[in-house]
Amino acid sequence: MTQVNRLTGGQIDRNSTLNFYFDGRSYTAHPGDTLASALLANNVRLIGRSFKYHRPRGLLTAGSEEPNGMVELRAGARKEPNTRATTIEMFDGLIANAQNRWPSLRFDALAVNDMFSNFLSAGFYYKTFMWPAAFWEKLYEPIIRRAAGLGSLSMQADPDEYDKGFRHCDLLIIGAGPAGLMAALTAGRAGADVILADEDFTLGGRLNSETFSVGDHSAPDWAAQAVAELSAMPNVRLMPRTTVIGAFDHGIYGAVERTGDHLPSLPTGKPRQILWRIYSQKALLCAGATERPIAFENNDRPGIMTASALRTYVNRFAVTASPRVAIFTNNDDGHRTASDLHAKGVKIAAVVDVREDAPLSYDYEVLKGAQVVNTKGRLGLSFVEVALPDGSTRTLDCGALGVSGGWNANVHLTCHQRGRPVWNEALAAFVPGENLPVGMSVAGSANGVMSTHGALRSGAEAAAAVLDLTTLPDLPEAEDAPIALKPFWYVQGCKRAWVDQQNDVTVKDVKLSYQEGFRSVEHLKRYTTLGMATDQGKTSNITGLAIMAEVAGKSIPETGTTIFRPPYTPVPIGAFAGRMTGKEFHPTRLTPSHHWAKERGAVFVEAGNWLRAQWFPLPGETHWRESVDREVRQTRASVGVCDCTTLGKIDVQGTDAAAFLNRVYANGFAKLAVGKTRYGLMLREDGMVMDDGTAARLAEDHFVVTTTTANAVSVYRHMEFVRQCLFPDMDVQLISTTDGWAQYAVAGPNSRKLLQKIVDPEFDISNEAFPFMACGKITVCGGLRARLFRISFSGELAFEIAVPSRYGDALMRRLMIEGKEFDVTPYGTEALSVMRIEKGHPVGNELNGTTTALNLGLGKMVSKKKDSIGSVLCERKALIAHDVLKLVGLKPVNPEEKITAGGHLMNTDGPVDSAHDQGYVTSAAYSPNLNSNIGLGLLKRGDARMGEKMRLVSPLTALTVEVEIVSAHFIDPEGERLRA
Amino acid sequence: MIINHPLLGPRDASEFTYLGDASLIDRPDGMAENAADAFYDYAYLRDNPAGEHRELWYHEAGDRSWLVVTRNTLTHEISKVELARDVARARGRTK
């Protein structure tokens, strides 16, 4: 049984046969087929099970509007769920599987849901699972997730590559049907820079599905000829397999090009899809129209499709859904389907037309004023029941039913900038209204011009209008039939008649929504989930609205419509990610000593974009604490070196440099002497601490400012704001030099001795000549320019030395060689952190955006003698109340017990709850110098509570530890080591 | 969106960082007597117009200039782009 439903003709290549697999069975197809047409050719009507009720479902359409015919495409890591069979271009070896069925497609155990449909109607989530809340997560949700839903994920990383690109054009034409092709010809011949994008792999749109002629050609031939002429134009770019997914601001469009989905496997280095950002001067939407079905009892059986889809399968793909087909229509276009099918030898059981004055045919029977009232067939259609005007019923034997309820203009992209479609009475459809996206115009059936000749003319006119052309090209002759339609949405009395097949929403659900008071279109949508599936209700929204309008006794325009948002069709997340995956998600910044640290076996940690050495394990060290404790002890006992290049560095120059810093920092900078460094505290305007760092005055008009690693970018941005927006006449320039200088902290009692070995002899760095907080330009290693700062984060005698970045690696190696006699150790961020906690220096944990200078014990630094950023609002009443949080040190009474950052502090007695909260722990570490766990925290009136015992609690981890409040300066509180 | 930079011409909005209302340029004098009230207004009270809005954008991935962009918050239409420094000077800010 191969391709029993294949007819003659069509746009498929019969010289070549392709093999494919659906649900484990092997079939054949031809190039030019979609998976959908190939399945129909092989008489496969049953494709999947529905979302809620697990009803057998097949194809409804032949295009991207498909709500039903979804499969899991490909296998292994490339498996892609919920892929529309109607848009999958056939290739050899294609593998697809049915989804949402268990144990098999033909027998699905969960089809039992269908029998309980009364319990699963509109709003069932809200009604059934209200109480008790605890059951939701453990009981209801897993059951619903098992029962409802569609495809399953591979749970593996996507192995394919995706890309992003940017294109520019005078005119972007969206859709290459008759209107789009004619517009492109008009604009292309006039020399405009044109992009013509279409989601299909063959350009031509509806023309490929029709038998009438355009000019002297068949419709598909005319389309092919137009495409050939356009391909030859250097100013026209054709983008087949490209869906324009959204209209964004200022003429920017998003488009997804499927560069590899039609290939059995991707050539190496080729992306599977490309997300294009198209910058257009003007755009012309020629997205066509979508036929809508009519709702009637059991209208969701496999074999029941839109009439135009049947016509597409027959004309374009040479496939009929069944040898015997009936049509149910309210308009003349349904009859065109019947005559096209008849011409191809398909038996027409009858055309059921709701209109009393329906046109007759010599070729087949037309039942005027009749309606389809029910259907039969367990896994696919076998009979339809028709009610005749005289009250009698008749049964038609057929394997497929084509339904035509009229055509909806594809207005989606016109809504992406809040445009609201307007109702067109003659079409009984919404067409684009005002407030289109800037630069967009609409042509063809997307604008309600439904005839072929009308579409050609409208495309040419729209392109001419956009480009200010005075003459139109000659238009070919083509059908120009008027609209002949009687609005008809659903068969009266039906209940289980599907409106939205993807989300399993029936006519009854829409009526129930009205009954229960969810009457606005927005409520209808959310209560019933009508139109909320991946197809965004392309075949269902208008029918739903019409039913709502009818029960409300209103007109459709009075009822209103929901609007659409991007994307037009689903887009894989991979396309949005592009190449920004894994390690490429953000740039990785390496410190100048990175390669050297790697050779030393350092363990690295991500700090923003930076990779920093966290610790340097030595052979025999089995636990990170061993390494870190050793680095701390060695540094405090002799000397250690740490790469601190990642701190932000901002060069501030100009005659007003000091005055500028005086505004930016809360403490004074005007009087800082040349050759001196000062700790600087930066506030936000609301009085909270923004950042801290140092500013070194290298010359009267030259400072070097450091920021924390995390805030390097935002502090620079802030300083530029102050410079340009607040004090525009200050003579000051800023430049970020973070990457320009490699900077190392050299800390410990032997740090000076070590540096003296590399600093050139003409520079005296003795305590007298180069005291604590000194800074200066020096040279090292025989003439290399460098900067030296005597500043300390560890609390030891310490320096920071900076050399141009390219010498950073060499300097680190040299320091290690020269430091051998002092037993020098490199130390990483962990040891750095331990030492700063021992010293009570605040970092990001404490500068957390909710703390003031007063909280951090730095209140006296905020100068009252000058106006600086944040100096006014840090004085707000609540921020200076007597019980504000103050930075304290914490020690467990039993030194073995752990301090947990994030834990909260409670009084020794009394309840443990937020009302009695006294503060919280910000930082914690083990101090190898104190042989105890220690921490820093913020405690109400903390400075007045030294020696007090408190409970440190973490209810989440059931932790309670008795701690003592101590000074935050655990080591050398008088600062004698710094000044040694 | 596309911002027509006064020095560099049309640039994609992704090159910029947004701050907010351009009234942030009008920072009060912190030494004035009514400074507390003036700063409360400055830091916390903003208009939130449905329509034309003057706002600060920073060309972070570009020339690092701060711009005052006049943008319609309903349509995103940008009707004017100025260097914030020029706006600040015009509003009387100096050193």
Boltz contact constraints between the chains, C-beta under 6 A:
constraints:
  - contact:
      token1: [A, 249]
      token2: [B, 1]
      max_distance: 6.0
  - contact:
      token1: [A, 249]
      token2: [B, 76]
      max_distance: 6.0
  - contact:
      token1: [A, 250]
      token2: [B, 1]
      max_distance: 6.0
  - contact:
      token1: [A, 250]
      token2: [B, 2]
      max_distance: 6.0
  - contact:
      token1: [A, 685]
      token2: [B, 43]
      max_distance: 6.0
  - contact:
      token1: [A, 686]
      token2: [B, 43]
      max_distance: 6.0
  - contact:
      token1: [A, 717]
      token2: [B, 58]
      max_distance: 6.0
  - contact:
      token1: [A, 720]
      token2: [B, 64]
      max_distance: 6.0
  - contact:
      token1: [A, 724]
      token2: [B, 66]
      max_distance: 6.0
  - contact:
      token1: [A, 724]
      token2: [B, 84]
      max_distance: 6.0
  - contact:
      token1: [A, 724]
      token2: [B, 85]
      max_distance: 6.0
  - contact:
      token1: [A, 725]
      token2: [B, 25]
      max_distance: 6.0
  - contact:
      token1: [A, 725]
      token2: [B, 66]
      max_distance: 6.0
  - contact:
      token1: [A, 725]
      token2: [B, 84]
      max_distance: 6.0
  - contact:
      token1: [A, 725]
      token2: [B, 88]
      max_distance: 6.0
  - contact:
      token1: [A, 726]
      token2: [B, 27]
      max_distance: 6.0
  - contact:
      token1: [A, 727]
      token2: [B, 95]
      max_distance: 6.0
  - contact:
      token1: [A, 728]
      token2: [B, 85]
      max_distance: 6.0
  - contact:
      token1: [A, 728]
      token2: [B, 88]
      max_distance: 6.0
  - contact:
      token1: [A, 728]
      token2: [B, 89]
      max_distance: 6.0
  - contact:
      token1: [A, 728]
      token2: [B, 93]
      max_distance: 6.0
  - contact:
      token1: [A, 729]
      token2: [B, 94]
      max_distance: 6.0
  - contact:
      token1: [A, 729]
      token2: [B, 95]
      max_distance: 6.0
  - contact:
      token1: [A, 730]
      token2: [B, 95]
      max_distance: 6.0
  - contact:
      token1: [A, 867]
      token2: [B, 30]
      max_distance: 6.0
  - contact:
      token1: [A, 867]
      token2: [B, 31]
      max_distance: 6.0
  - contact:
      token1: [A, 871]
      token2: [B, 30]
      max_distance: 6.0
  - contact:
      token1: [A, 872]
      token2: [B, 30]
      max_distance: 6.0
  - contact:
      token1: [A, 872]
      token2: [B, 35]
      max_distance: 6.0
  - contact:
      token1: [A, 872]
      token2: [B, 39]
      max_distance: 6.0
  - contact:
      token1: [A, 873]
      token2: [B, 39]
      max_distance: 6.0
  - contact:
      token1: [A, 873]
      token2: [B, 43]
      max_distance: 6.0
